[in-house]
Amino acid sequence: MNETSILPKDWSAKIGRLQIATKSKLRGQHKGSHRSMRFGSSLDFSDFREYHPGDDVRQIDWNVFGRTDKYFIKRFLDEQEMRVHILLDSSKSMQEDKKWLLAKQLTISLGQLVLGRDDRLSFATPTEEKIAPFRRKGAMYRKAFSSYITNLTESKNNTLFTSQALQHIAKDCTVLFIISDGLEPIDEWEKILRRLPRFSQDIRLILVQSSDEIAPSFAGDLQLIDRETENRLNVSVSRRVVEDYEKKRQQHFLELDALCRRFGIHSLKVETKDDISHILFHQMIRSNWIN
């Protein structure tokens, strides 16, 4: 299975002009393509200041000296790399076909934006299998990352995503993306969300929602199977049952939204009925997540 089987044709070229947008302080200590507020040795001129003993004499501006008879040095903005970590929920509820496909498309797309700007990317997903995390920098690794994510198989993990997530997050990242359906209990989400700010100043939760979950089209007598626990429940789906489900679902996400606001976490809901182009070029740009 290759990248073209899960992403639009020439997708890398279409998103090549985009980049991750953030107001967070860049934390990387290595050269990248983003200008930080620190001063360094890039080609982006900032201003002048008076020369002090110990300054690099090569930075003295002799034209200014000729006009003022005083020594001034040029200051340049430093260029720092962005460190982006993507954490993918691969629990069983995420592995409904359309939901899992969209989650992988989002992961590949965000990863390519990072690598294409010579920034540092790390990726992880909690599984029972031993899967080495992806940690790379540079555009030369875009194809490798696409193949890595495309070939991710369904996890057999029965443990809650929220109970494992923290141990799979890279420390000191500029931007942290978490891709999940958000369906686990609210009290479990609160435990993880309150601890996330120690990892990053810019945390973004992408909630992947199935169209069938949002507006169930079921009717009559059915046996429902919980993907996470394999528990089975016989129900008679009536209008009242559907209305009760919708109320509980709405309440769940209202509480999750409130937790995100409480802990300074940005969230974005995406649906499987929307294609990846709409999500990136409309929803994410409009939310100032990319530019």
ChimeraX commands (.cxc) that place a marker at each C-alpha (Angstrom):
marker #1 position 0.00,0.00,0.00 radius 0.5
marker #1 position 1.54,3.33,-0.96 radius 0.5
marker #1 position 0.83,6.99,-0.23 radius 0.5
marker #1 position -1.24,7.53,-3.37 radius 0.5
marker #1 position -3.77,4.97,-2.15 radius 0.5
marker #1 position -4.82,7.08,0.84 radius 0.5
marker #1 position -4.08,10.66,-0.25 radius 0.5
marker #1 position -5.11,12.73,-3.29 radius 0.5
marker #1 position -2.84,12.72,-6.33 radius 0.5
marker #1 position 0.19,15.02,-6.05 radius 0.5
marker #1 position -0.76,15.79,-2.45 radius 0.5
marker #1 position 2.81,16.61,-1.38 radius 0.5
marker #1 position 3.04,19.31,-4.05 radius 0.5
marker #1 position -0.38,20.74,-3.15 radius 0.5
marker #1 position 0.54,21.29,0.50 radius 0.5
marker #1 position 4.15,22.24,-0.18 radius 0.5
marker #1 position 3.54,25.97,0.31 radius 0.5
marker #1 position 1.88,25.47,3.71 radius 0.5
marker #1 position 3.51,25.34,7.14 radius 0.5
marker #1 position 2.52,24.84,10.76 radius 0.5
marker #1 position 1.59,28.19,12.31 radius 0.5
marker #1 position 2.32,28.83,15.99 radius 0.5
marker #1 position 2.80,31.70,18.40 radius 0.5
marker #1 position 4.64,29.43,20.80 radius 0.5
marker #1 position 8.29,30.08,21.52 radius 0.5
marker #1 position 10.48,27.96,19.27 radius 0.5
marker #1 position 12.34,25.51,21.47 radius 0.5
marker #1 position 14.77,23.81,19.14 radius 0.5
marker #1 position 18.44,24.67,19.45 radius 0.5
marker #1 position 19.29,23.71,15.90 radius 0.5
marker #1 position 18.99,25.64,12.68 radius 0.5
marker #1 position 15.63,25.63,10.99 radius 0.5
marker #1 position 13.50,27.86,8.80 radius 0.5
marker #1 position 11.67,29.81,11.50 radius 0.5
marker #1 position 12.78,33.15,12.83 radius 0.5
marker #1 position 12.83,33.32,16.62 radius 0.5
marker #1 position 13.04,36.35,18.89 radius 0.5
marker #1 position 16.61,35.43,19.75 radius 0.5
marker #1 position 19.53,37.02,17.95 radius 0.5
marker #1 position 21.97,34.91,16.02 radius 0.5
marker #1 position 23.67,34.47,12.68 radius 0.5
marker #1 position 20.90,34.24,10.12 radius 0.5
marker #1 position 20.69,36.57,7.11 radius 0.5
marker #1 position 17.63,38.37,8.52 radius 0.5
marker #1 position 18.77,41.79,9.72 radius 0.5
marker #1 position 17.19,43.12,12.93 radius 0.5
marker #1 position 18.87,46.34,14.11 radius 0.5
marker #1 position 22.11,47.93,15.38 radius 0.5
marker #1 position 23.58,48.27,18.83 radius 0.5
marker #1 position 26.79,49.80,20.15 radius 0.5
marker #1 position 29.90,47.68,20.08 radius 0.5
marker #1 position 31.03,46.20,23.40 radius 0.5
marker #1 position 34.39,44.52,24.12 radius 0.5
marker #1 position 34.09,40.85,23.27 radius 0.5
marker #1 position 31.63,41.31,20.39 radius 0.5
marker #1 position 32.53,39.81,17.02 radius 0.5
marker #1 position 34.39,42.58,15.17 radius 0.5
marker #1 position 33.19,41.08,11.89 radius 0.5
marker #1 position 29.72,42.36,12.73 radius 0.5
marker #1 position 30.86,46.00,12.91 radius 0.5
marker #1 position 29.14,48.16,10.30 radius 0.5
marker #1 position 31.89,50.35,8.88 radius 0.5
marker #1 position 29.44,52.51,6.93 radius 0.5
marker #1 position 27.79,53.55,10.20 radius 0.5
marker #1 position 31.25,54.14,11.73 radius 0.5
marker #1 position 32.13,56.44,8.82 radius 0.5
marker #1 position 29.02,58.54,9.45 radius 0.5
marker #1 position 29.05,58.62,13.24 radius 0.5
marker #1 position 32.66,57.85,14.24 radius 0.5
marker #1 position 31.20,55.25,16.61 radius 0.5
marker #1 position 31.28,51.47,16.50 radius 0.5
marker #1 position 27.97,49.69,15.95 radius 0.5
marker #1 position 27.37,46.03,15.22 radius 0.5
marker #1 position 24.59,44.48,13.18 radius 0.5
marker #1 position 22.15,42.14,14.89 radius 0.5
marker #1 position 20.43,39.33,13.03 radius 0.5
marker #1 position 17.43,37.24,14.00 radius 0.5
marker #1 position 18.32,33.67,14.84 radius 0.5
marker #1 position 16.72,30.80,12.97 radius 0.5
marker #1 position 15.41,27.98,15.11 radius 0.5
marker #1 position 13.79,24.69,14.28 radius 0.5
marker #1 position 10.26,23.84,15.28 radius 0.5
marker #1 position 9.76,20.56,17.12 radius 0.5
marker #1 position 6.41,18.97,16.38 radius 0.5
marker #1 position 5.10,15.79,17.96 radius 0.5
marker #1 position 2.08,13.90,16.61 radius 0.5
marker #1 position 0.34,11.40,18.88 radius 0.5
marker #1 position -2.20,9.14,17.16 radius 0.5
marker #1 position -4.96,7.32,19.02 radius 0.5
marker #1 position -4.99,3.81,17.56 radius 0.5
marker #1 position -7.49,2.31,20.01 radius 0.5
marker #1 position -10.23,0.09,18.61 radius 0.5
marker #1 position -12.87,2.82,18.42 radius 0.5
marker #1 position -10.55,4.74,16.06 radius 0.5
marker #1 position -10.27,1.83,13.67 radius 0.5
marker #1 position -13.62,2.15,11.98 radius 0.5
marker #1 position -12.53,2.20,8.34 radius 0.5
marker #1 position -13.31,5.80,7.39 radius 0.5
marker #1 position -12.18,7.20,10.74 radius 0.5
marker #1 position -8.85,5.34,10.66 radius 0.5
marker #1 position -8.25,6.40,7.05 radius 0.5
marker #1 position -8.85,10.08,7.82 radius 0.5
marker #1 position -6.68,9.91,10.94 radius 0.5
marker #1 position -3.78,8.55,8.88 radius 0.5
marker #1 position -4.31,11.12,6.14 radius 0.5
marker #1 position -4.14,13.90,8.75 radius 0.5
marker #1 position -1.03,12.41,10.32 radius 0.5
marker #1 position 0.82,12.16,7.00 radius 0.5
marker #1 position -0.21,15.66,5.94 radius 0.5
marker #1 position 0.88,17.34,9.17 radius 0.5
marker #1 position 4.12,15.36,9.18 radius 0.5
marker #1 position 4.93,16.43,5.64 radius 0.5
marker #1 position 4.37,20.09,6.55 radius 0.5
marker #1 position 6.88,19.73,9.36 radius 0.5
marker #1 position 9.53,17.83,7.42 radius 0.5
marker #1 position 9.15,20.06,4.38 radius 0.5
marker #1 position 10.22,23.09,6.46 radius 0.5
marker #1 position 13.36,21.39,7.79 radius 0.5
marker #1 position 11.77,21.10,11.22 radius 0.5
marker #1 position 11.99,18.15,13.58 radius 0.5
marker #1 position 9.13,15.65,13.60 radius 0.5
marker #1 position 8.38,12.92,16.09 radius 0.5
marker #1 position 5.43,10.52,15.98 radius 0.5
marker #1 position 4.09,7.83,18.28 radius 0.5
marker #1 position 0.98,5.74,18.82 radius 0.5
marker #1 position 0.28,3.58,21.89 radius 0.5
marker #1 position 0.07,-0.08,20.92 radius 0.5
marker #1 position 0.78,-3.44,22.49 radius 0.5
marker #1 position 3.15,-4.18,19.61 radius 0.5
marker #1 position 6.63,-2.71,19.83 radius 0.5
marker #1 position 6.63,-0.03,17.14 radius 0.5
marker #1 position 9.66,2.22,17.03 radius 0.5
marker #1 position 8.65,5.92,17.19 radius 0.5
marker #1 position 9.43,8.03,14.13 radius 0.5
marker #1 position 11.94,10.83,14.77 radius 0.5
marker #1 position 13.39,12.64,11.79 radius 0.5
marker #1 position 14.20,16.08,10.39 radius 0.5
marker #1 position 14.29,17.26,6.79 radius 0.5
marker #1 position 12.35,16.97,3.54 radius 0.5
marker #1 position 14.25,13.84,2.53 radius 0.5
marker #1 position 12.20,11.87,5.08 radius 0.5
marker #1 position 8.73,12.85,3.82 radius 0.5
marker #1 position 8.29,9.73,1.70 radius 0.5
marker #1 position 9.55,7.50,4.50 radius 0.5
marker #1 position 7.06,9.03,6.93 radius 0.5
marker #1 position 4.19,8.61,4.47 radius 0.5
marker #1 position 5.02,4.92,4.07 radius 0.5
marker #1 position 5.44,4.50,7.83 radius 0.5
marker #1 position 1.95,5.86,8.56 radius 0.5
marker #1 position 0.24,4.26,5.55 radius 0.5
marker #1 position 1.45,0.84,6.64 radius 0.5
marker #1 position 0.30,1.17,10.25 radius 0.5
marker #1 position -1.90,-1.82,10.99 radius 0.5
marker #1 position -4.86,-1.97,13.33 radius 0.5
marker #1 position -3.82,-2.24,16.96 radius 0.5
marker #1 position -4.91,-5.09,19.20 radius 0.5
marker #1 position -4.53,-2.86,22.23 radius 0.5
marker #1 position -7.43,-3.08,24.69 radius 0.5
marker #1 position -6.07,-0.39,27.01 radius 0.5
marker #1 position -7.52,3.12,27.04 radius 0.5
marker #1 position -5.62,5.58,24.88 radius 0.5
marker #1 position -5.80,8.21,27.63 radius 0.5
marker #1 position -4.12,5.91,30.13 radius 0.5
marker #1 position -1.06,5.42,27.87 radius 0.5
marker #1 position -0.74,8.70,26.00 radius 0.5
marker #1 position 1.59,10.61,28.33 radius 0.5
marker #1 position 4.41,8.08,28.09 radius 0.5
marker #1 position 4.43,8.43,24.29 radius 0.5
marker #1 position 4.77,12.22,24.08 radius 0.5
marker #1 position 8.12,13.84,23.25 radius 0.5
marker #1 position 9.32,16.35,25.80 radius 0.5
marker #1 position 9.81,20.03,25.07 radius 0.5
marker #1 position 7.96,20.23,21.74 radius 0.5
marker #1 position 6.90,23.45,20.08 radius 0.5
marker #1 position 3.57,22.05,18.89 radius 0.5
marker #1 position 1.83,18.89,20.07 radius 0.5
marker #1 position -0.90,17.36,17.90 radius 0.5
marker #1 position -3.16,14.67,19.36 radius 0.5
marker #1 position -5.44,12.86,16.90 radius 0.5
marker #1 position -8.28,10.97,18.57 radius 0.5
marker #1 position -12.05,10.48,18.50 radius 0.5
marker #1 position -12.33,11.74,22.09 radius 0.5
marker #1 position -14.81,9.01,23.03 radius 0.5
marker #1 position -13.17,7.79,26.21 radius 0.5
marker #1 position -14.68,8.84,29.58 radius 0.5
marker #1 position -14.44,12.52,30.49 radius 0.5
marker #1 position -12.71,11.83,33.79 radius 0.5
marker #1 position -9.97,9.99,31.89 radius 0.5
marker #1 position -9.57,12.90,29.49 radius 0.5
marker #1 position -9.31,15.31,32.40 radius 0.5
marker #1 position -6.40,13.31,33.85 radius 0.5
marker #1 position -4.37,13.61,30.67 radius 0.5
marker #1 position -5.37,17.13,29.57 radius 0.5
marker #1 position -4.36,18.72,32.87 radius 0.5
marker #1 position -0.84,17.30,32.46 radius 0.5
marker #1 position -0.27,18.12,28.80 radius 0.5
marker #1 position 0.93,21.75,29.24 radius 0.5
marker #1 position 4.17,20.46,30.75 radius 0.5
marker #1 position 5.05,19.06,27.31 radius 0.5
marker #1 position 4.20,22.02,25.09 radius 0.5
marker #1 position 2.87,25.57,25.06 radius 0.5
marker #1 position 0.83,24.86,21.92 radius 0.5
marker #1 position -1.38,21.77,22.17 radius 0.5
marker #1 position -3.91,20.85,19.50 radius 0.5
marker #1 position -6.50,18.11,19.82 radius 0.5
marker #1 position -8.01,16.90,16.54 radius 0.5
marker #1 position -11.27,15.05,17.14 radius 0.5
marker #1 position -12.05,12.67,14.29 radius 0.5
marker #1 position -15.77,12.00,14.17 radius 0.5
marker #1 position -17.57,9.38,12.14 radius 0.5
marker #1 position -20.70,10.48,10.32 radius 0.5
marker #1 position -22.50,7.39,11.67 radius 0.5
marker #1 position -21.58,8.40,15.21 radius 0.5
marker #1 position -22.88,11.92,14.72 radius 0.5
marker #1 position -26.16,10.93,13.06 radius 0.5
marker #1 position -26.90,7.19,13.46 radius 0.5
marker #1 position -29.07,5.76,10.70 radius 0.5
marker #1 position -29.93,2.55,12.56 radius 0.5
marker #1 position -33.48,1.43,13.30 radius 0.5
marker #1 position -35.23,-1.63,14.67 radius 0.5
marker #1 position -33.87,-4.41,16.87 radius 0.5
marker #1 position -30.06,-4.54,16.83 radius 0.5
marker #1 position -27.14,-5.99,18.71 radius 0.5
marker #1 position -24.49,-3.33,19.33 radius 0.5
marker #1 position -20.87,-4.33,19.98 radius 0.5
marker #1 position -18.50,-2.07,21.88 radius 0.5
marker #1 position -15.27,-1.95,19.82 radius 0.5
marker #1 position -13.15,-1.34,22.93 radius 0.5
marker #1 position -14.56,-4.00,25.28 radius 0.5
marker #1 position -16.34,-6.38,22.86 radius 0.5
marker #1 position -19.40,-6.11,25.13 radius 0.5
marker #1 position -22.67,-6.80,23.34 radius 0.5
marker #1 position -25.95,-5.02,23.94 radius 0.5
marker #1 position -29.35,-5.84,22.45 radius 0.5
marker #1 position -31.34,-2.68,21.80 radius 0.5
marker #1 position -34.49,-1.63,20.05 radius 0.5
marker #1 position -33.58,1.57,18.24 radius 0.5
marker #1 position -36.47,3.99,18.48 radius 0.5
marker #1 position -36.63,7.77,18.05 radius 0.5
marker #1 position -36.43,8.14,21.83 radius 0.5
marker #1 position -33.29,5.98,21.99 radius 0.5
marker #1 position -31.64,8.04,19.25 radius 0.5
marker #1 position -32.57,11.32,20.95 radius 0.5
marker #1 position -31.15,10.07,24.26 radius 0.5
marker #1 position -27.94,9.04,22.50 radius 0.5
marker #1 position -27.62,12.44,20.84 radius 0.5
marker #1 position -28.05,14.26,24.16 radius 0.5
marker #1 position -25.39,12.14,25.85 radius 0.5
marker #1 position -23.02,12.58,22.93 radius 0.5
marker #1 position -23.47,16.33,22.85 radius 0.5
marker #1 position -22.98,16.55,26.61 radius 0.5
marker #1 position -19.77,14.50,26.36 radius 0.5
marker #1 position -18.20,16.85,23.82 radius 0.5
marker #1 position -19.42,19.97,25.61 radius 0.5
marker #1 position -17.56,18.74,28.69 radius 0.5
marker #1 position -14.50,17.88,26.61 radius 0.5
marker #1 position -14.55,21.36,25.04 radius 0.5
marker #1 position -14.76,22.91,28.51 radius 0.5
marker #1 position -11.73,20.88,29.65 radius 0.5
marker #1 position -9.75,22.03,26.62 radius 0.5
marker #1 position -10.53,25.68,27.38 radius 0.5
marker #1 position -9.67,25.15,31.04 radius 0.5
marker #1 position -6.21,23.82,30.25 radius 0.5
marker #1 position -5.47,26.10,27.29 radius 0.5
marker #1 position -5.75,23.37,24.64 radius 0.5
marker #1 position -7.00,24.10,21.12 radius 0.5
marker #1 position -9.46,21.60,19.64 radius 0.5
marker #1 position -10.82,21.00,16.17 radius 0.5
marker #1 position -13.60,18.61,15.16 radius 0.5
marker #1 position -13.33,16.95,11.75 radius 0.5
marker #1 position -15.77,14.53,10.13 radius 0.5
marker #1 position -15.21,11.53,7.94 radius 0.5
marker #1 position -17.67,12.97,5.39 radius 0.5
marker #1 position -15.22,15.83,4.73 radius 0.5
marker #1 position -12.22,15.14,2.53 radius 0.5
marker #1 position -8.68,15.93,3.61 radius 0.5
marker #1 position -8.49,18.94,1.26 radius 0.5
marker #1 position -11.42,20.65,2.98 radius 0.5
marker #1 position -9.95,20.02,6.42 radius 0.5
marker #1 position -6.50,21.41,5.61 radius 0.5
marker #1 position -7.34,24.21,3.20 radius 0.5
marker #1 position -10.44,25.44,5.01 radius 0.5
marker #1 position -10.74,24.29,8.62 radius 0.5
marker #1 position -7.08,24.39,9.63 radius 0.5
marker #1 position -6.24,27.58,7.77 radius 0.5
marker #1 position -9.34,29.28,9.18 radius 0.5
marker #1 position -8.31,28.17,12.68 radius 0.5
marker #1 position -4.77,29.54,12.10 radius 0.5
marker #1 position -3.27,26.11,12.64 radius 0.5
marker #1 position -1.44,26.29,9.32 radius 0.5
marker #1 position -0.68,29.11,6.90 radius 0.5
marker link #1:1,2 radius 0.2
marker link #1:2,3 radius 0.2
marker link #1:3,4 radius 0.2
marker link #1:4,5 radius 0.2
marker link #1:5,6 radius 0.2
marker link #1:6,7 radius 0.2
marker link #1:7,8 radius 0.2
marker link #1:8,9 radius 0.2
marker link #1:9,10 radius 0.2
marker link #1:10,11 radius 0.2
marker link #1:11,12 radius 0.2
marker link #1:12,13 radius 0.2
marker link #1:13,14 radius 0.2
marker link #1:14,15 radius 0.2
marker link #1:15,16 radius 0.2
marker link #1:16,17 radius 0.2
marker link #1:17,18 radius 0.2
marker link #1:18,19 radius 0.2
marker link #1:19,20 radius 0.2
marker link #1:20,21 radius 0.2
marker link #1:21,22 radius 0.2
marker link #1:22,23 radius 0.2
marker link #1:23,24 radius 0.2
marker link #1:24,25 radius 0.2
marker link #1:25,26 radius 0.2
marker link #1:26,27 radius 0.2
marker link #1:27,28 radius 0.2
marker link #1:28,29 radius 0.2
marker link #1:29,30 radius 0.2
marker link #1:30,31 radius 0.2
marker link #1:31,32 radius 0.2
marker link #1:32,33 radius 0.2
marker link #1:33,34 radius 0.2
marker link #1:34,35 radius 0.2
marker link #1:35,36 radius 0.2
marker link #1:36,37 radius 0.2
marker link #1:37,38 radius 0.2
marker link #1:38,39 radius 0.2
marker link #1:39,40 radius 0.2
marker link #1:40,41 radius 0.2
marker link #1:41,42 radius 0.2
marker link #1:42,43 radius 0.2
marker link #1:43,44 radius 0.2
marker link #1:44,45 radius 0.2
marker link #1:45,46 radius 0.2
marker link #1:46,47 radius 0.2
marker link #1:47,48 radius 0.2
marker link #1:48,49 radius 0.2
marker link #1:49,50 radius 0.2
marker link #1:50,51 radius 0.2
marker link #1:51,52 radius 0.2
marker link #1:52,53 radius 0.2
marker link #1:53,54 radius 0.2
marker link #1:54,55 radius 0.2
marker link #1:55,56 radius 0.2
marker link #1:56,57 radius 0.2
marker link #1:57,58 radius 0.2
marker link #1:58,59 radius 0.2
marker link #1:59,60 radius 0.2
marker link #1:60,61 radius 0.2
marker link #1:61,62 radius 0.2
marker link #1:62,63 radius 0.2
marker link #1:63,64 radius 0.2
marker link #1:64,65 radius 0.2
marker link #1:65,66 radius 0.2
marker link #1:66,67 radius 0.2
marker link #1:67,68 radius 0.2
marker link #1:68,69 radius 0.2
marker link #1:69,70 radius 0.2
marker link #1:70,71 radius 0.2
marker link #1:71,72 radius 0.2
marker link #1:72,73 radius 0.2
marker link #1:73,74 radius 0.2
marker link #1:74,75 radius 0.2
marker link #1:75,76 radius 0.2
marker link #1:76,77 radius 0.2
marker link #1:77,78 radius 0.2
marker link #1:78,79 radius 0.2
marker link #1:79,80 radius 0.2
marker link #1:80,81 radius 0.2
marker link #1:81,82 radius 0.2
marker link #1:82,83 radius 0.2
marker link #1:83,84 radius 0.2
marker link #1:84,85 radius 0.2
marker link #1:85,86 radius 0.2
marker link #1:86,87 radius 0.2
marker link #1:87,88 radius 0.2
marker link #1:88,89 radius 0.2
marker link #1:89,90 radius 0.2
marker link #1:90,91 radius 0.2
marker link #1:91,92 radius 0.2
marker link #1:92,93 radius 0.2
marker link #1:93,94 radius 0.2
marker link #1:94,95 radius 0.2
marker link #1:95,96 radius 0.2
marker link #1:96,97 radius 0.2
marker link #1:97,98 radius 0.2
marker link #1:98,99 radius 0.2
marker link #1:99,100 radius 0.2
marker link #1:100,101 radius 0.2
marker link #1:101,102 radius 0.2
marker link #1:102,103 radius 0.2
marker link #1:103,104 radius 0.2
marker link #1:104,105 radius 0.2
marker link #1:105,106 radius 0.2
marker link #1:106,107 radius 0.2
marker link #1:107,108 radius 0.2
marker link #1:108,109 radius 0.2
marker link #1:109,110 radius 0.2
marker link #1:110,111 radius 0.2
marker link #1:111,112 radius 0.2
marker link #1:112,113 radius 0.2
marker link #1:113,114 radius 0.2
marker link #1:114,115 radius 0.2
marker link #1:115,116 radius 0.2
marker link #1:116,117 radius 0.2
marker link #1:117,118 radius 0.2
marker link #1:118,119 radius 0.2
marker link #1:119,120 radius 0.2
marker link #1:120,121 radius 0.2
marker link #1:121,122 radius 0.2
marker link #1:122,123 radius 0.2
marker link #1:123,124 radius 0.2
marker link #1:124,125 radius 0.2
marker link #1:125,126 radius 0.2
marker link #1:126,127 radius 0.2
marker link #1:127,128 radius 0.2
marker link #1:128,129 radius 0.2
marker link #1:129,130 radius 0.2
marker link #1:130,131 radius 0.2
marker link #1:131,132 radius 0.2
marker link #1:132,133 radius 0.2
marker link #1:133,134 radius 0.2
marker link #1:134,135 radius 0.2
marker link #1:135,136 radius 0.2
marker link #1:136,137 radius 0.2
marker link #1:137,138 radius 0.2
marker link #1:138,139 radius 0.2
marker link #1:139,140 radius 0.2
marker link #1:140,141 radius 0.2
marker link #1:141,142 radius 0.2
marker link #1:142,143 radius 0.2
marker link #1:143,144 radius 0.2
marker link #1:144,145 radius 0.2
marker link #1:145,146 radius 0.2
marker link #1:146,147 radius 0.2
marker link #1:147,148 radius 0.2
marker link #1:148,149 radius 0.2
marker link #1:149,150 radius 0.2
marker link #1:150,151 radius 0.2
marker link #1:151,152 radius 0.2
marker link #1:152,153 radius 0.2
marker link #1:153,154 radius 0.2
marker link #1:154,155 radius 0.2
marker link #1:155,156 radius 0.2
marker link #1:156,157 radius 0.2
marker link #1:157,158 radius 0.2
marker link #1:158,159 radius 0.2
marker link #1:159,160 radius 0.2
marker link #1:160,161 radius 0.2
marker link #1:161,162 radius 0.2
marker link #1:162,163 radius 0.2
marker link #1:163,164 radius 0.2
marker link #1:164,165 radius 0.2
marker link #1:165,166 radius 0.2
marker link #1:166,167 radius 0.2
marker link #1:167,168 radius 0.2
marker link #1:168,169 radius 0.2
marker link #1:169,170 radius 0.2
marker link #1:170,171 radius 0.2
marker link #1:171,172 radius 0.2
marker link #1:172,173 radius 0.2
marker link #1:173,174 radius 0.2
marker link #1:174,175 radius 0.2
marker link #1:175,176 radius 0.2
marker link #1:176,177 radius 0.2
marker link #1:177,178 radius 0.2
marker link #1:178,179 radius 0.2
marker link #1:179,180 radius 0.2
marker link #1:180,181 radius 0.2
marker link #1:181,182 radius 0.2
marker link #1:182,183 radius 0.2
marker link #1:183,184 radius 0.2
marker link #1:184,185 radius 0.2
marker link #1:185,186 radius 0.2
marker link #1:186,187 radius 0.2
marker link #1:187,188 radius 0.2
marker link #1:188,189 radius 0.2
marker link #1:189,190 radius 0.2
marker link #1:190,191 radius 0.2
marker link #1:191,192 radius 0.2
marker link #1:192,193 radius 0.2
marker link #1:193,194 radius 0.2
marker link #1:194,195 radius 0.2
marker link #1:195,196 radius 0.2
marker link #1:196,197 radius 0.2
marker link #1:197,198 radius 0.2
marker link #1:198,199 radius 0.2
marker link #1:199,200 radius 0.2
marker link #1:200,201 radius 0.2
marker link #1:201,202 radius 0.2
marker link #1:202,203 radius 0.2
marker link #1:203,204 radius 0.2
marker link #1:204,205 radius 0.2
marker link #1:205,206 radius 0.2
marker link #1:206,207 radius 0.2
marker link #1:207,208 radius 0.2
marker link #1:208,209 radius 0.2
marker link #1:209,210 radius 0.2
marker link #1:210,211 radius 0.2
marker link #1:211,212 radius 0.2
marker link #1:212,213 radius 0.2
marker link #1:213,214 radius 0.2
marker link #1:214,215 radius 0.2
marker link #1:215,216 radius 0.2
marker link #1:216,217 radius 0.2
marker link #1:217,218 radius 0.2
marker link #1:218,219 radius 0.2
marker link #1:219,220 radius 0.2
marker link #1:220,221 radius 0.2
marker link #1:221,222 radius 0.2
marker link #1:222,223 radius 0.2
marker link #1:223,224 radius 0.2
marker link #1:224,225 radius 0.2
marker link #1:225,226 radius 0.2
marker link #1:226,227 radius 0.2
marker link #1:227,228 radius 0.2
marker link #1:228,229 radius 0.2
marker link #1:229,230 radius 0.2
marker link #1:230,231 radius 0.2
marker link #1:231,232 radius 0.2
marker link #1:232,233 radius 0.2
marker link #1:233,234 radius 0.2
marker link #1:234,235 radius 0.2
marker link #1:235,236 radius 0.2
marker link #1:236,237 radius 0.2
marker link #1:237,238 radius 0.2
marker link #1:238,239 radius 0.2
marker link #1:239,240 radius 0.2
marker link #1:240,241 radius 0.2
marker link #1:241,242 radius 0.2
marker link #1:242,243 radius 0.2
marker link #1:243,244 radius 0.2
marker link #1:244,245 radius 0.2
marker link #1:245,246 radius 0.2
marker link #1:246,247 radius 0.2
marker link #1:247,248 radius 0.2
marker link #1:248,249 radius 0.2
marker link #1:249,250 radius 0.2
marker link #1:250,251 radius 0.2
marker link #1:251,252 radius 0.2
marker link #1:252,253 radius 0.2
marker link #1:253,254 radius 0.2
marker link #1:254,255 radius 0.2
marker link #1:255,256 radius 0.2
marker link #1:256,257 radius 0.2
marker link #1:257,258 radius 0.2
marker link #1:258,259 radius 0.2
marker link #1:259,260 radius 0.2
marker link #1:260,261 radius 0.2
marker link #1:261,262 radius 0.2
marker link #1:262,263 radius 0.2
marker link #1:263,264 radius 0.2
marker link #1:264,265 radius 0.2
marker link #1:265,266 radius 0.2
marker link #1:266,267 radius 0.2
marker link #1:267,268 radius 0.2
marker link #1:268,269 radius 0.2
marker link #1:269,270 radius 0.2
marker link #1:270,271 radius 0.2
marker link #1:271,272 radius 0.2
marker link #1:272,273 radius 0.2
marker link #1:273,274 radius 0.2
marker link #1:274,275 radius 0.2
marker link #1:275,276 radius 0.2
marker link #1:276,277 radius 0.2
marker link #1:277,278 radius 0.2
marker link #1:278,279 radius 0.2
marker link #1:279,280 radius 0.2
marker link #1:280,281 radius 0.2
marker link #1:281,282 radius 0.2
marker link #1:282,283 radius 0.2
marker link #1:283,284 radius 0.2
marker link #1:284,285 radius 0.2
marker link #1:285,286 radius 0.2
marker link #1:286,287 radius 0.2
marker link #1:287,288 radius 0.2
marker link #1:288,289 radius 0.2
marker link #1:289,290 radius 0.2
marker link #1:290,291 radius 0.2
view
